[in-house]
Structures are given as structure tokens and as C-alpha cells.
Amino acid sequence: MASRDEILNNIKNTNVVPNVALPDYEGFGIVYKDKFKQFKSVLKTISSDAFVLKNEDEVLEKIKKLFPNIEHLASNISYIQKGLKSCINPNMADDPHNFSNLDLSIVKAEFGVAENGAVWVKNLENRHRALYFIAKNTVFIVPKENLVNNMHEAYKKVDFKDGKYGTFIAGPSSTADIEQSLVIGAHGAKSTFVLLV
């Protein structure tokens, strides 16, 4: 056996991570009297916003009000596709590079976190995860009852049983590295909104 193989085998045999149960965080973390108020407040501080809406019609009206002149938009949500003209179904595209001119993407998120304004996206119906990041503006649709207090509660809701993609997103990116000037949307969307339905 060559020295190289011997070294690699030793590393492989000694670098085994034991399968250990994750720690229990029951009853840990901040709990808010009004989760939505906290969620909206945090989103405002990160150049974003959230709204509570009653139904699909209100969602469509809110999107039209927020983006009255949008031309290039995409959503894999059927009632959005039907209710907003010029909305394309991104799942029909083979190449996500085709979305490079998107003004708006409207996507589902599983839940929101009041503590930090993040939403968890793991939409199995979404063929292209680029939709979360490539458009100039992004709207996340979240079931209203799926707002949790803190990341400890969020941690319990996260799973990767199907081995698919998932991530937390909170507002548009921002940087003040260059000459201490704040730039919103330096990477990804320039604006994000969360609609709790």
C-alpha cells in the first residue's frame, strides 16, 4: 500500500463523527406577545415589510399595489399565475439563467421567525431555487399561522428528510463596506416583502 493510501485510510477511519442526538431546546428563547408586530418591526429595520392578508384576492391586490408597473414576473403559485398578467410559470423553464431579467418573483415560504424576520424556504414545488435570489424584488407568501417566536422554535420545524434544498432568508442583502455608504440589495433582491395569509 502506498503512503498516500495509508494516510487517506487512516484519516477516513479516525475522522468518523458519531451519530449524536441534537440538544433539546424546549422552553428556550424569547416569546412575544404579538409575533406579527415583532416580525414586522424587525423587517422594517432590515429594509423590508410584512402584511397580514385574508385571502388570495387580497394577496393579488397587495402585489399590484406594491409593484404597479412590473413587467417581468414569475411564480409557481397557480392563483398568482392566473391573477397577474405577464406572470410566467418558472417550473416550465429548463434553464434558470432565463430568469436574469426578472423584476419580481413570488414564492412560498414555509414559516417566518418573529425574532429576526427570517423566512424558511423549502418549497418542493419550486423547480429552480434561483427564484429566491435572482429577481430584483421578491415576495414571500407564508401561512399566517406559521409564524414562530424564535430560532429555537424554527429549529424544530426544519427538516431535510427528503434531502432537498432549504434556507433562511431575511430581507434584501445590505452592505456598508465601501466608504461606509449603506447599499441595499447589493446581492440578490433589492426589496423583499412577506405576505402572511
MISENU-170248 format. One record per atom (N, C-alpha, C): residue in one letter; x, y, z. Coordinates in steps of 0.001 Angstrom, whole numbers, plus 500000, padded with zeros to 6 digits. Layout:
<sites>
aXYZ ...
</sites>
This chain:
<sites>
m500856498817500000 m500000500000500000 m500898501241500000 a500598502172499156 a501386503401499067 a501154504264500300 s502105505118500623 s501988506005501786 s500744506878501687 r500471507354500473 r499300508214500262 r498017507486500669 d497854506248500196 d496656505459500508 d496558505175502002 e497702504890502609 e497718504607504041 e497266505833504847 i497768506995504464 i497386508239505151 i495893508510504979 l495399508390503752 l493974508646503492 l493073507666504230 n493476506395504295 n492693505398505038 n492678505691506530 n493808506131507072 n493858506499508488 n492944507676508785 i492955508666507895 i492068509831508073 i490612509385508007 k490302508562507026 k488923508082506857 k488445507295508077 n489293506490508641 n488906505647509774 n488845506390511103 t489615507455511245 t489614508189512510 t488719509424512479 n488314509850511309 n487504511073511183 n486019510715511079 v485563509878511979 v484168509446511991 v483406510250513033 v482362510937512590 v481546511732513505 v480444510837514059 p480377510701515368 p479333509826515935 p477944510416515724 n476966509543515563 n475587509975515393 n475013510310516767 v474991511620517078 v474570512087518397 v473257512851518261 a472352512616519187 a471079513348519160 a471332514838519372 l470563515676518680 l470694517121518826 l470202517547520210 p470749518633520755 p470340519060522099 p468885519518522141 d468277519406523293 d466884519809523475 d466827521282523882 y466013522051523158 y465862523482523452 y464446523807523911 e463790522876524533 e462409523064524989 e462313524253525940 g461387525162525636 g461137526305526510 g462238527349526495 f463102527306525497 f464238528225525449 f463972529300524403 g464333530539524671 g464197531615523694 g463092532591524051 i463122533738523375 i462158534811523618 i460793534431523048 v459748534752523806 v458371534572523340 v457720535952523319 y457081536289522217 y456499537620522032 y454992537599522233 k454458538673522845 k453002538795522995 k452332538858521632 d452937539616520726 d452398539780519373 d453499539435518375 k453478538201517892 k454530537730516987 k454575538556515700 f453401538877515164 f453395539629513913 f453984541020514090 k453638541676515186 k454168543022515443 k455696542980515503 q456243541996516186 q457700541842516273 q458293541538514897 f457667540628514171 f458132540231512840 f458206541452511923 k457117542227511894 k457054543419511045 k458088544450511471 s458246544632512768 s459213545593513296 s460640545245512871 v460993543969512975 v462333543541512570 v462507543715511067 l461501543348510295 l461598543500508839 l461809544959508443 k461144545868509138 k461321547302508849 k462779547715509046 t463434547166510074 t464824547539510344 t465787546988509300 i465354545980508541 i466218545417507501 i465671545736506106 s465018546899505996 s464544547416504703 s463560546489504014 s462638545958504787 s461624545058504254 s460297545375504934 d459264544574504666 d457976544795505327 d457137543528505245 a456117543468506107 a455198542324506137 a453772542831506261 f452844542062505712 f451425542408505756 f450624541152506025 v449544541296506799 v448614540191507021 v447438540393506068 l447123539362505298 l446036539426504323 l445100538250504536 k443838538437504134 k442823537422504441 k442744536298503420 n442962536621502140 n442724535609501111 n443554535889499857 e443388535054498855 e444153535162497617 e443882536471496882 d442631536932496907 d442303538197496241 d443069539360496862 e443151539382498186 e443901540443498859 e445393540350498543 v445899539141498387 v447306538962498011 v447557539589496646 l446692539286495692 l446849539836494337 l446780541357494353 e445825541916495099 e445691543374495186 e446919544012495827 k447446543404496870 k448625543943497547 k449831543936496613 i450006542852495869 i451137542777494931 i450998543847493846 k449784544033493335 k449560545075492314 k449846546463492871 k449521546669494147 k449759547972494781 k451253548189495041 l451942547145495490 l453369547262495761 l454198547428494483 f453752546751493417 f454505546752492156 f453573547064490988 p453131548322490860 p452134548646489836 p452627548536488393 n453922548671488158 n454433548688486781 n455357547521486452 i455226546447487192 i456093545283486967 i455732544611485646 e456773544297484861 e456547543631483573 e456980542176483576 h458121541887484175 h458660540525484139 h458559539911485526 l457598538998485699 l457435538347486987 l457228536853486822 a457578536127487871 a457464534674487841 a456970534172489186 s456135533144489128 s455659532487490338 s455213531078489991 n455468530150490902 n454963528790490706 n453665528569491484 i453060529670491966 i451795529592492699 i450666529817491686 s449765528864491559 s448781528887490470 s447885530126490484 y447372530549491647 y446466531706491643 y447205533010491324 i448496533050491580 i449306534213491187 i449447534237489669 q449726533080489088 q449864532984487631 q448584533420486928 k447442533004487477 k446153533348486854 k445779534805487084 g446137535351488244 g445667536677488624 g446544537844488211 l447777537577487819 l448675538667487433 l449127538481485988 k448798539459485160 k449167539337483748 k450686539343483605 s451147538721482604 s452566538571482248 s453360537736483257 c452688537039484167 c453371536157485113 c453700534836484417 i454957534444484476 i455340533165483871 i455454532093484947 n455301530849484512 n455493529712485409 n456953529276485292 p457778529538486308 p459205529226486206 p459493527732486113 n458566526910486569 n458781525466486514 n458793524935485088 m458310525739484143 m458292525324482732 m459649525546482069 a460510526332482692 a461828526632482110 a462843525578482524 d463687525182481578 d464739524215481883 d465971524883482479 d466220526124482081 d467446526804482479 d467134528029483333 p467569528071484597 p467281529224485455 p467966530510484998 h468942530407484084 h469570531614483528 h468544532460482767 n467436531848482360 n466386532584481648 n465698533614482538 f465928533546483842 f465269534464484775 f466113535715485069 s467179535910484344 s468102537006484671 s467467538389484565 n466354538524483851 n465699539840483721 n464439539962484572 l464275539084485543 l463057539092486363 l462983540330487249 d461853541016487199 d461617542141488090 d461089541666489445 l460318540565489423 l459651540108490644 l459484538602490630 s459828537978491752 s459484536567491948 s458588536477493177 i457573535653493062 i456614535456494158 i456659533968494505 v457128533669495714 v457373532282496092 v456809531988497481 k456566530716497716 k456086530281499030 k457253530152499999 a456975530449501259 a457912530151502338 a457145529315503357 e457847528439504042 e457190527511504969 e456726528215506244 f457596529073506807 f457247529787508038 f458148531003508197 g457744531891509114 g458527533087509421 g458946533072510886 v460022533815511201 v460568533860512556 v460495535294513069 a459697535519514111 a459489536868514651 a460778537480515185 e461626536678515769 e462858537151516405 e463774537907515441 n463878537421514183 n464852538013513266 n464302538346511880 g463013538144511661 g462408538487510382 g462722537528509251 a463303536392509555 a463664535426508515 a462458534579508117 v462491534100506880 v461528533096506433 v462313531863505996 w461715530699506195 w462336529436505784 w461722529031504462 v462566528884503437 v462075528466502131 v462560527055501837 k461591526227501505 k461880524839501125 k460689524335500319 n460376525081499297 n459193524783498508 n459499523661497525 l458981522490497796 l459261521344496936 l458634521488495559 e457647522393495434 e457014522618494130 e457845523561493260 n458862524195493831 n459695525143493102 n460859524402492457 r460884524393491142 r461915523655490415 r463273524351490477 h463270525689490544 h464519526453490469 h464715527316491711 r465671526967492540 r465911527755493746 r466488529133493432 a466940529349492202 a467416530678491792 a466322531725491971 l465068531297491922 l463933532234492077 l463994533012493385 y464589532426494419 y464669533103495713 y465644534275495702 f466546534286494727 f467653535247494768 f467834536091493513 i467311535661492378 i467693536270491112 i466869537496490722 a465642537589491201 a464778538712490804 a465175540000491524 k464796541119490927 k465077542421491551 k464260542609492832 n463088541993492891 n462195542075494052 n461636540691494324 t461425540387495603 t460872539077495967 t459745539251496976 v458665538507496747 v457557538443497694 v457450537003498173 f457434536835499495 f457269535519500096 f455848535401500635 i455171534328500292 i453825534048500786 i453962533001501899 v453487533353503097 v453636532476504266 v452266532280504916 p451893531060505271 p450660530875506039 p450754531627507368 k449729532411507682 k449744533277508867 k449987532498510160 e449456531305510240 e449598530517511470 e451016529939511616 n451842530088510577 n453193529531510609 n454251530561510985 l453904531458511895 l454860532423512409 l455306531936513780 v456618531734513949 v457143531256515229 v457856532398515945 n458074532244517233 n458693533289518040 n460185533469517778 n460915532356517775 n462377532451517781 n463004531319516975 m464320531382516859 m465030530376516065 m465016528996516719 h464794528933518012 h464708527630518676 h463433526907518243 e462336527669518127 e461092527077517607 e461254526741516125 a461941527615515394 a462163527384513964 a462977526109513746 y463976525927514586 y464876524776514518 y464086523457514550 k463012523431515330 k462189522214515439 k461388521948514162 k461124523000513390 k460312522849512182 k461136522501510940 v462450522679511032 v463331522446509885 v463634520955509764 d463491520418508560 d463913519040508327 d464427518900506900 f465288517936506724 f465825517634505406 f465611516162505072 k464465515631505489 k464195514216505271 k464232513846503793 d463783514772502937 d463761514483501504 d465075514859500827 g466019515393501580 g467321515724501022 g467325516918500096 k466279517703500106 k466171518853499202 k466726520116499848 y466766521158499049 y467303522457499444 y466391523184500421 g466964523933501339 g466218524796502235 g467138525855502808 t466607527051503050 t467434528115503622 t466569529169504299 f467177529909505218 f466530531075505815 f466913532308505002 i465939533171504756 i466182534437504064 i465544535539504899 a466282536634505110 a465750537766505869 a466082539061505136 g465098539611504450 g465260540914503806 g466263540925502685 p466371542064501998 p467388542185500949 p468772542280501588 s469782541890500838 s471136541994501381 s471523543461501500 s472442543740502375 s472920545117502509 s474379545097502904 t475082546135502508 t476488546266502854 t476829547734503026 a477760548005503919 a478263549364504092 a479790549329504098 d480356548332503446 d481803548155503443 d482532549253502680 i481948549700501581 i482629550648500715 i482285552072501138 e483269552804501614 e483122554201502012 e481994554418503016 q481652553387503755 q480620553458504796 q479279553973504269 s478975553669503012 s477673554015502428 s476829552759502384 l475639552832502969 l474766551653503007 l474172551405501630 v474358550200501130 v473796549787499846 v472835548640500121 i471565548826499745 i470543547788499936 i470425546996498642 g470370545681498755 g470213544835497574 g471492544699496778 a472629544720497464 a473912544569496779 a473994543212496081 h473430542187496696 h473362540845496111 h471916540391496244 g471384539834495201 g470008539344495265 g468996540469495143 a467826540261495724 a466711541207495584 a467019542557496215 k466477543617495598 k466608544966496162 k465501545229497169 s464413544492497069 s463339544604498061 s462713543243498287 t462285543011499524 t461552541787499845 t460350542154500703 f459274541434500485 f458057541606501278 f457562540226501674 v456942540161502853 v456357538913503329 v454859539132503483 l454078538307502815 l452626538370502915 l452146537158503699 l451603537403504889 l451084536317505730 l449591536191505438 v449175535027504983 v447804534835504516 v447073533854505422 
</sites>
